Amino acid sequence: MERTPTGTAAPSGPTGPPTTPLPGTRGLLDGVPRQRAAAGFGGRGPSAPRPAGPAPDRPRPWHLLPTPAGTPFTFFYALVLAVTSYVAAHADPALVRVLHENSSTDVSHLLRAPVPVLVASALWVVGGIASPFALGFLVVLTALERRVGGVRTAGVFLLGHVLATLATEVPVGLAVLVGHLPDSSLHRLDYGISFGVAAGVGALAGLLAPWPGRLLLAASGGMLLKDLLALTDPLSNWGHLIALGIGVATWPWVRRPGSGPRERQGAVVPGARATRGWHD
């Protein structure tokens, strides 16, 4: 019996150059399927790394409404307006009339207690919670606050509310003083959030992309001009146009970097002029 010498057995087939493994196949077993995906070779396996960078930030439908964390100013202000609207709808009409009169920003109240009456006037919605002003408040101020934060949104609202009120009531007081209007004009009923909402529309138009911003500004200005030409309430109609212009005048302020809640994180919102972020 012949013994086979110790060492590597000679190949039984035809001789040829040594083969080398294909790239990326070292350590795989022959005849076992789906090893590449499990080991992370080729396609996207369990261990395949994800691309670096933040995920795209797309607006979501529920961002149209305020939330306690994302838009605290608009959210809690809306709760106050909901309470006062409920009181106006269900309380005794005589009591509601007294409350509205004491909250009126007419010349008489502005001369006696300007700050309290300006605050009280902004606690009511003309027409109640179903009013177009209430809907405009929710949509416009939510969109504005998600872009520039609560402090600047409150600033825009207060500027529109206060300055437009003074711009309409001071001429009335002067006209009464020189005898062009009767003394009863000093006690006109004037309250609500409409001046602040109009200022918010003007400010928001400057934060949108060019065409949406221009359309919003043109549509809002056109409706306010139509109301003014109808002469139903010229003093309030002039106040709305003035408040819209005040909102436009705040563009350099609201566009200033560092105003949005996510700007420090570098988030980008599609359709915004600058880096404005949606915030939960």
C-alpha positions as CSV (number, residue, x, y, z in Angstrom):
1,M,0.0,0.0,0.0
2,E,1.3,3.3,-1.0
3,R,1.1,6.3,1.4
4,T,0.2,9.8,0.2
5,P,2.9,12.2,1.2
6,T,1.9,14.8,3.8
7,G,1.3,18.3,2.3
8,T,-1.3,19.9,0.1
9,A,-3.1,17.6,-2.3
10,A,-2.6,18.2,-5.9
11,P,-5.6,19.6,-7.8
12,S,-7.6,17.0,-9.6
13,G,-8.7,19.2,-12.4
14,P,-6.7,21.1,-15.0
15,T,-4.2,23.5,-13.6
16,G,-4.6,27.3,-14.0
17,P,-3.9,30.6,-12.4
18,P,-5.0,31.0,-8.8
19,T,-8.4,32.7,-8.3
20,T,-8.9,35.8,-6.1
21,P,-12.2,36.6,-4.3
22,L,-14.4,39.3,-5.7
23,P,-14.5,42.6,-3.8
24,G,-16.9,42.6,-1.0
25,T,-17.4,38.8,-0.8
26,R,-14.7,37.9,1.7
27,G,-16.2,35.9,4.6
28,L,-19.4,34.8,2.7
29,L,-20.4,31.2,2.5
30,D,-21.1,29.5,-0.8
31,G,-24.8,28.6,-1.4
32,V,-26.2,30.7,1.3
33,P,-28.6,33.4,-0.1
34,R,-29.2,36.9,1.1
35,Q,-25.9,37.2,2.8
36,R,-25.0,40.5,1.2
37,A,-28.0,42.4,2.6
38,A,-27.4,40.9,6.1
39,A,-23.8,41.8,6.1
40,G,-24.4,45.3,4.8
41,F,-22.9,44.7,1.3
42,G,-24.4,46.1,-1.8
43,G,-28.0,47.5,-1.1
44,R,-29.2,49.0,2.1
45,G,-28.9,46.4,4.9
46,P,-29.7,46.7,8.6
47,S,-26.2,48.0,9.3
48,A,-26.0,50.4,6.3
49,P,-25.3,53.9,7.6
50,R,-28.0,56.6,7.0
51,P,-27.0,59.8,5.1
52,A,-25.9,62.5,7.5
53,G,-27.9,65.8,7.9
54,P,-31.3,66.8,9.2
55,A,-34.4,65.3,7.7
56,P,-36.4,67.8,5.5
57,D,-38.7,69.9,7.5
58,R,-42.1,70.0,5.7
59,P,-45.2,71.9,7.0
60,R,-47.9,69.7,8.5
61,P,-51.6,70.4,8.4
62,W,-51.9,70.6,12.2
63,H,-49.3,73.5,12.2
64,L,-52.1,75.7,11.0
65,L,-53.5,75.8,14.5
66,P,-51.8,77.0,17.7
67,T,-50.2,74.6,20.3
68,P,-49.1,75.3,23.8
69,A,-45.5,74.4,23.1
70,G,-45.1,75.7,19.6
71,T,-47.1,78.9,19.7
72,P,-47.8,79.7,23.4
73,F,-48.7,83.4,22.8
74,T,-51.4,82.6,20.2
75,F,-52.6,79.5,22.0
76,F,-53.2,81.0,25.5
77,Y,-54.5,84.3,24.0
78,A,-57.0,82.2,22.0
79,L,-58.2,80.5,25.2
80,V,-58.9,84.0,26.8
81,L,-60.8,85.0,23.7
82,A,-62.8,81.8,23.8
83,V,-63.8,82.5,27.4
84,T,-64.8,86.1,26.7
85,S,-66.7,85.1,23.6
86,Y,-68.6,82.5,25.7
87,V,-69.5,85.2,28.2
88,A,-70.7,87.5,25.5
89,A,-72.9,84.8,24.0
90,H,-74.5,83.5,27.2
91,A,-74.4,86.3,29.8
92,D,-77.1,88.8,30.4
93,P,-77.2,91.3,27.4
94,A,-77.2,94.2,29.8
95,L,-74.1,93.0,31.6
96,V,-72.4,92.3,28.2
97,R,-73.2,95.9,27.1
98,V,-71.7,97.3,30.3
99,L,-68.5,95.2,29.8
100,H,-68.2,96.3,26.2
101,E,-68.7,100.0,27.1
102,N,-66.1,99.8,29.8
103,S,-63.7,98.1,27.4
104,S,-64.2,100.7,24.6
105,T,-61.2,102.6,23.4
106,D,-63.1,105.8,22.8
107,V,-61.6,109.2,23.4
108,S,-63.3,109.5,26.9
109,H,-61.8,106.2,28.2
110,L,-58.4,106.8,26.5
111,L,-58.1,110.2,28.4
112,R,-59.0,108.7,31.8
113,A,-57.2,105.3,31.7
114,P,-55.4,104.6,28.4
115,V,-53.5,101.5,29.4
116,P,-56.3,99.5,31.1
117,V,-58.8,100.2,28.4
118,L,-56.3,99.3,25.6
119,V,-55.8,95.9,27.3
120,A,-59.5,95.4,28.0
121,S,-60.4,96.2,24.4
122,A,-58.1,93.4,23.1
123,L,-60.0,90.8,25.2
124,W,-63.1,90.7,23.0
125,V,-63.9,89.5,19.5
126,V,-66.5,91.4,17.6
127,G,-69.0,88.8,16.4
128,G,-67.9,86.1,18.8
129,I,-65.8,83.0,18.3
130,A,-67.4,82.3,14.9
131,S,-66.3,85.7,13.6
132,P,-63.9,86.0,10.6
133,F,-61.6,87.9,12.9
134,A,-61.4,84.9,15.2
135,L,-60.4,82.6,12.4
136,G,-58.0,85.2,11.1
137,F,-56.5,85.5,14.5
138,L,-55.8,81.7,14.8
139,V,-54.4,81.2,11.3
140,V,-52.4,84.5,10.9
141,L,-50.9,84.7,14.3
142,T,-50.1,81.0,14.4
143,A,-48.2,81.2,11.1
144,L,-46.5,84.4,12.3
145,E,-45.5,83.0,15.7
146,R,-44.1,79.8,14.1
147,R,-41.8,81.9,12.1
148,V,-40.7,84.7,14.4
149,G,-41.5,83.5,17.9
150,G,-44.0,84.7,20.5
151,V,-42.3,87.9,21.6
152,R,-42.2,89.4,18.1
153,T,-45.7,88.2,17.3
154,A,-47.0,89.9,20.5
155,G,-45.1,93.0,19.5
156,V,-46.6,93.1,16.1
157,F,-50.1,92.6,17.5
158,L,-49.7,95.3,20.1
159,L,-48.3,97.8,17.7
160,G,-51.2,97.3,15.4
161,H,-53.8,97.4,18.2
162,V,-52.4,100.4,20.0
163,L,-51.1,102.6,17.1
164,A,-54.1,102.1,14.9
165,T,-56.4,102.9,17.8
166,L,-54.6,106.1,18.6
167,A,-54.5,107.0,14.9
168,T,-58.2,106.8,14.6
169,E,-59.3,108.2,18.0
170,V,-57.0,111.1,18.4
171,P,-58.4,112.9,15.2
172,V,-61.9,112.3,16.7
173,G,-60.9,114.1,19.9
174,L,-59.3,117.0,18.0
175,A,-62.4,117.3,15.8
176,V,-64.6,117.5,18.9
177,L,-62.3,120.0,20.4
178,V,-62.5,122.4,17.5
179,G,-66.3,121.9,17.1
180,H,-66.3,119.8,13.9
181,L,-67.9,116.8,15.7
182,P,-70.5,116.6,18.5
183,D,-69.5,115.6,22.0
184,S,-71.2,112.2,21.6
185,S,-68.3,111.2,19.4
186,L,-66.2,110.9,22.5
187,H,-68.2,107.9,23.7
188,R,-68.3,105.7,20.6
189,L,-68.2,101.9,21.1
190,D,-64.8,100.6,19.9
191,Y,-63.3,97.3,21.0
192,G,-61.9,94.1,19.5
193,I,-58.8,92.4,18.1
194,S,-59.2,93.3,14.4
195,F,-56.4,96.0,14.4
196,G,-53.9,93.5,15.8
197,V,-55.0,90.8,13.3
198,A,-54.6,93.3,10.4
199,A,-51.1,94.1,11.6
200,G,-50.3,90.4,11.8
201,V,-51.4,90.0,8.1
202,G,-49.1,92.8,7.0
203,A,-46.1,91.3,8.9
204,L,-46.7,87.8,7.7
205,A,-46.8,88.9,4.1
206,G,-43.2,90.0,4.4
207,L,-42.1,86.5,5.6
208,L,-43.6,84.5,2.8
209,A,-42.1,83.8,-0.6
210,P,-42.5,86.8,-3.0
211,W,-45.6,85.7,-4.8
212,P,-47.7,84.3,-1.9
213,G,-46.7,87.4,0.1
214,R,-47.8,89.8,-2.6
215,L,-51.1,87.9,-3.1
216,L,-51.8,88.0,0.6
217,L,-51.1,91.7,0.9
218,A,-53.1,92.6,-2.3
219,A,-56.1,90.5,-1.3
220,S,-56.2,91.9,2.3
221,G,-55.7,95.5,1.1
222,G,-58.4,95.1,-1.5
223,M,-60.9,93.8,1.0
224,L,-60.2,96.6,3.4
225,L,-60.4,99.2,0.7
226,K,-63.8,97.8,-0.4
227,D,-65.0,98.1,3.2
228,L,-63.8,101.7,3.4
229,L,-65.5,102.7,0.2
230,A,-68.8,101.1,1.5
231,L,-68.7,103.8,4.3
232,T,-70.3,101.4,6.8
233,D,-67.8,102.3,9.6
234,P,-65.1,104.6,8.1
235,L,-63.3,105.1,11.4
236,S,-62.7,101.3,11.9
237,N,-62.1,100.8,8.2
238,W,-59.3,103.4,8.3
239,G,-57.9,101.7,11.4
240,H,-57.7,98.4,9.6
241,L,-55.8,99.9,6.7
242,I,-53.5,101.7,9.1
243,A,-52.9,98.5,11.0
244,L,-52.0,96.6,7.8
245,G,-49.5,99.3,7.0
246,I,-48.0,99.1,10.5
247,G,-47.5,95.3,9.9
248,V,-45.7,96.0,6.7
249,A,-43.5,98.6,8.5
250,T,-42.4,95.8,10.8
251,W,-40.7,93.8,8.0
252,P,-37.1,94.8,8.9
253,W,-37.8,93.8,12.5
254,V,-39.5,90.4,11.9
255,R,-37.0,89.5,9.2
256,R,-34.1,90.0,11.4
257,P,-32.0,86.8,11.9
258,G,-32.4,85.0,15.2
259,S,-36.2,85.6,15.5
260,G,-37.5,82.1,14.7
261,P,-37.8,79.3,17.2
262,R,-35.6,77.0,15.1
263,E,-33.2,79.4,13.5
264,R,-30.5,78.6,16.0
265,Q,-30.8,75.0,14.8
266,G,-30.6,75.9,11.1
267,A,-34.0,74.5,10.1
268,V,-35.5,75.8,6.8
269,V,-39.1,76.2,6.1
270,P,-40.1,76.0,2.4
271,G,-41.7,79.2,1.1
272,A,-40.1,81.5,3.7
273,R,-37.8,84.3,2.7
274,A,-35.3,83.6,5.5
275,T,-34.6,80.6,7.6
276,R,-37.9,80.2,9.4
277,G,-38.9,77.0,11.2
278,W,-42.1,75.2,12.1
279,H,-42.0,74.4,15.8
280,D,-43.9,71.7,17.7
